[in-house]
Amino acid sequence: MQQSKRSFKVFIIFPIISAGLGTWQVYRYFWKKELIENAVAKTELDPIQLNDNVDNLLHNNQPFEFRRISVQGQLDPNKEIRLGPRGDGNGIIGYYTISPLTLDDGKTILINRGWKPNPAKTNYRNPTLISNDATTTSENKQPITDVNVLGLVSKKKERGSMFTPENKPMYNQWYYLDVEEMSKVYNTLPIMINAIEEDETIDNGKKKTTKKLQDNSQIKRFDTDVESNFHNKHMSYIGTWYSLSGCLTFIYFKFMRVPKI
């Protein structure tokens, strides 16, 4: 028994390591918390005018991370890239709708207008941007109108799980985000903005007025909740490692206090 106790003394290293990992997660928690606070502070700053900063964004997107972006141009809702399928958390399947936005200088970027239910199952027709002053070339087409978009710069790429199928650009089927490849569909720049708000500019021949578009009940816009961009699960890791350390410490002293035989 005495020999067993001497051998068991090395067991103390395991609760020490567990406690060390818990302490490391405490450090990581406060580090991640500071990152989130800085990101939230950026979203509260005045929006950056993208029309004047397209080239800057192309060369270095870091100054634009988590900053609200304001951009004006002509959005064509008849040209769509559907990213998905994605669930809404309530059992309804839908897609993110992405359309090209042409700026005044002719440059074109992508706008992710938000999530909407699968139109094949809901007979959904997107009424957003329909204006009495706009003209259409077909009864089945929606008008191209001038819009002001407020949003956040999207990630360039976000691969799904190991079960996510490969994208099929030639069939316009997109299962995971890939802005570089999506930009080739409509020959746009590899820039995508996740829209928070859209305003429509109406020209009645005398003057231009701006009208805030009513959110379509079937479109879920993006918001400025940046915390979802961070995997901040360090608090649960802290509890796990410290609990494990406590249990192992209890086992160690329980065994070491067994009366000598």
C-alpha positions in Angstrom: 0.0 0.0 0.0 2.9 2.3 0.9 4.4 1.6 -2.5 1.1 2.4 -4.2 0.9 5.8 -2.5 4.4 6.7 -3.6 3.5 5.8 -7.2 0.2 7.6 -6.9 2.0 10.9 -6.0 2.6 11.5 -9.7 -1.2 11.7 -10.1 -1.0 15.3 -8.7 0.3 16.5 -12.0 -3.1 16.0 -13.6 -5.2 18.4 -11.4 -2.3 20.9 -11.7 -2.4 20.7 -15.5 -6.2 21.0 -15.4 -6.0 24.0 -13.2 -3.4 25.5 -15.5 -5.7 25.0 -18.5 -8.6 26.6 -16.6 -6.4 29.6 -15.8 -5.4 29.8 -19.5 -9.1 29.9 -20.5 -9.6 32.8 -18.0 -7.0 34.7 -19.9 -8.5 33.7 -23.2 -12.0 34.8 -22.0 -10.9 38.3 -21.1 -8.9 38.6 -24.4 -11.9 37.5 -26.4 -14.2 39.9 -24.4 -11.9 42.8 -25.3 -12.0 41.8 -29.0 -15.8 41.8 -28.9 -16.0 45.2 -27.1 -13.7 46.7 -29.6 -15.7 45.3 -32.5 -19.0 46.6 -31.0 -17.4 50.0 -30.6 -16.5 50.0 -34.3 -20.1 49.3 -35.3 -21.2 52.4 -33.4 -18.9 54.7 -35.4 -20.2 56.7 -38.4 -20.6 54.6 -41.5 -17.8 54.5 -44.1 -18.7 55.7 -47.5 -17.8 52.7 -49.7 -18.2 54.5 -53.1 -15.0 56.4 -52.4 -13.2 53.5 -50.8 -13.7 50.5 -53.0 -10.0 50.3 -54.0 -8.9 50.6 -50.4 -11.2 47.8 -49.4 -9.9 45.6 -52.2 -6.3 46.1 -51.0 -6.8 46.0 -47.2 -10.1 45.1 -45.6 -8.9 45.2 -42.0 -9.9 48.9 -41.4 -13.4 48.0 -42.6 -13.9 45.0 -40.3 -17.1 45.5 -38.1 -17.5 49.0 -39.5 -20.9 50.0 -40.9 -20.7 50.6 -44.6 -22.8 53.0 -46.6 -23.0 52.5 -50.4 -25.2 53.8 -53.2 -25.9 52.3 -56.6 -28.4 50.5 -58.7 -29.5 47.1 -57.4 -30.9 44.6 -59.8 -33.2 42.2 -57.9 -33.7 40.1 -61.0 -30.2 38.8 -60.8 -29.9 36.4 -57.8 -27.4 34.1 -56.2 -29.1 31.9 -53.6 -26.8 30.7 -50.8 -28.1 27.8 -48.9 -30.3 26.1 -47.9 -30.3 27.5 -44.4 -32.8 27.0 -41.6 -34.2 29.9 -39.7 -34.2 28.1 -36.3 -38.0 27.4 -36.5 -37.9 24.6 -39.0 -38.3 26.8 -42.1 -35.8 26.3 -44.9 -34.7 29.3 -47.0 -31.8 31.0 -48.7 -29.6 34.1 -48.5 -30.4 36.3 -51.5 -27.4 38.0 -53.1 -27.7 40.5 -55.9 -25.3 42.8 -57.8 -25.1 46.5 -57.0 -23.7 48.8 -59.7 -22.0 52.0 -58.4 -22.0 55.4 -60.2 -18.5 54.7 -61.6 -19.6 51.4 -63.2 -18.0 49.2 -60.6 -20.2 46.4 -59.3 -20.2 44.6 -56.0 -22.5 42.1 -54.3 -25.2 42.8 -51.7 -26.4 40.0 -49.4 -29.9 41.2 -48.8 -30.8 38.7 -46.1 -32.5 35.4 -45.7 -35.9 34.5 -47.2 -37.9 31.3 -47.3 -37.5 28.9 -50.2 -39.6 30.6 -53.0 -40.4 27.3 -54.6 -42.3 26.3 -51.5 -43.8 29.6 -50.5 -44.6 31.1 -53.9 -42.5 34.0 -52.7 -41.9 37.0 -54.9 -39.7 39.7 -53.5 -41.6 43.0 -53.6 -38.7 45.0 -52.2 -37.6 47.9 -54.3 -40.8 48.0 -56.4 -41.5 51.7 -57.2 -44.3 53.4 -59.1 -41.7 55.5 -60.8 -39.5 52.6 -62.0 -40.0 50.8 -65.3 -39.7 47.1 -66.0 -38.9 45.3 -69.2 -41.2 42.4 -68.4 -44.2 41.7 -66.2 -42.2 39.0 -64.4 -39.2 41.3 -63.7 -38.8 43.7 -60.9 -37.6 47.3 -61.6 -34.0 48.3 -61.1 -33.9 51.3 -58.8 -31.4 53.5 -57.0 -30.8 52.4 -53.5 -28.8 53.3 -50.5 -27.5 50.3 -48.6 -26.2 50.3 -45.0 -24.4 47.1 -44.0 -21.3 45.3 -42.9 -18.5 43.9 -45.0 -19.0 40.1 -45.4 -16.4 37.5 -44.9 -14.7 36.3 -48.1 -15.2 32.6 -47.5 -16.9 30.4 -45.0 -16.7 26.7 -45.6 -19.4 24.5 -44.2 -19.1 21.2 -42.4 -17.5 18.1 -43.9 -21.0 17.1 -45.1 -21.5 20.4 -47.1 -21.6 19.7 -50.8 -19.2 21.5 -53.2 -20.5 24.6 -54.8 -21.5 24.3 -58.5 -21.0 27.8 -60.0 -21.9 26.6 -63.5 -25.3 25.7 -62.2 -25.5 28.7 -59.9 -25.8 26.4 -56.9 -24.1 27.7 -53.7 -23.9 25.7 -50.5 -21.3 27.7 -48.7 -19.9 31.3 -48.9 -17.2 32.0 -51.5 -17.2 35.7 -52.5 -14.3 35.3 -55.0 -16.2 32.6 -57.0 -19.6 34.3 -56.6 -18.2 37.6 -58.0 -17.5 35.7 -61.3 -21.2 34.9 -61.8 -22.1 38.5 -62.6 -18.6 39.8 -63.2 -18.5 41.9 -60.0 -15.6 42.9 -57.7 -14.9 40.4 -54.9 -16.7 42.5 -52.4 -20.0 41.7 -50.6 -21.9 43.8 -48.1 -24.4 42.2 -45.7 -27.3 44.6 -45.8 -28.8 45.9 -42.6 -31.0 48.6 -44.2 -32.0 49.6 -47.7 -33.4 53.0 -48.8 -34.9 53.7 -52.2 -34.2 56.9 -54.1 -37.1 58.0 -56.2 -36.7 60.5 -59.0 -40.1 62.0 -60.0 -38.6 64.3 -62.6 -38.4 67.4 -60.4 -36.4 66.2 -57.4 -35.0 63.0 -55.9 -36.4 61.9 -52.6 -35.3 59.1 -50.4 -37.8 56.7 -48.8 -36.9 54.0 -46.3 -38.1 50.7 -47.6 -40.5 48.7 -45.4 -38.8 45.5 -44.4 -40.5 42.6 -46.1 -41.8 40.2 -43.4 -40.2 37.3 -45.3 -36.8 38.8 -45.5 -34.6 38.6 -42.4 -32.0 41.4 -42.5 -28.6 41.2 -40.9 -28.0 43.0 -37.7 -25.0 44.5 -35.9 -24.7 41.7 -33.3 -21.0 41.1 -33.8 -20.7 38.7 -30.9 -22.0 35.9 -33.2 -18.8 36.3 -35.2 -16.8 35.2 -32.2 -16.8 31.7 -30.7 -16.7 32.9 -27.1 -17.2 29.6 -25.2 -14.3 30.2 -22.9 -16.6 30.5 -19.8 -17.8 26.9 -20.3 -14.2 25.7 -20.8 -13.2 27.5 -17.6 -15.9 25.6 -15.7 -14.9 22.3 -17.3 -11.2 22.5 -16.5 -11.6 23.9 -13.0 -14.3 21.3 -12.2 -12.0 18.5 -13.5 -9.1 19.9 -11.5 -11.3 19.9 -8.3 -12.4 16.3 -8.9 -8.9 15.0 -9.5 -7.6 16.9 -6.5 -10.3 15.3 -4.3 -9.5 11.8 -5.6 -5.8 12.4 -5.0 -6.2 13.4 -1.3 -8.9 10.9 -0.7 -6.5 8.1 -1.8 -3.5 9.6 0.0 -5.3 9.8 3.3 -6.2 6.1 3.3 -4.8 4.6 6.6 -1.6 2.8 6.2 -1.8 -1.0 6.3 
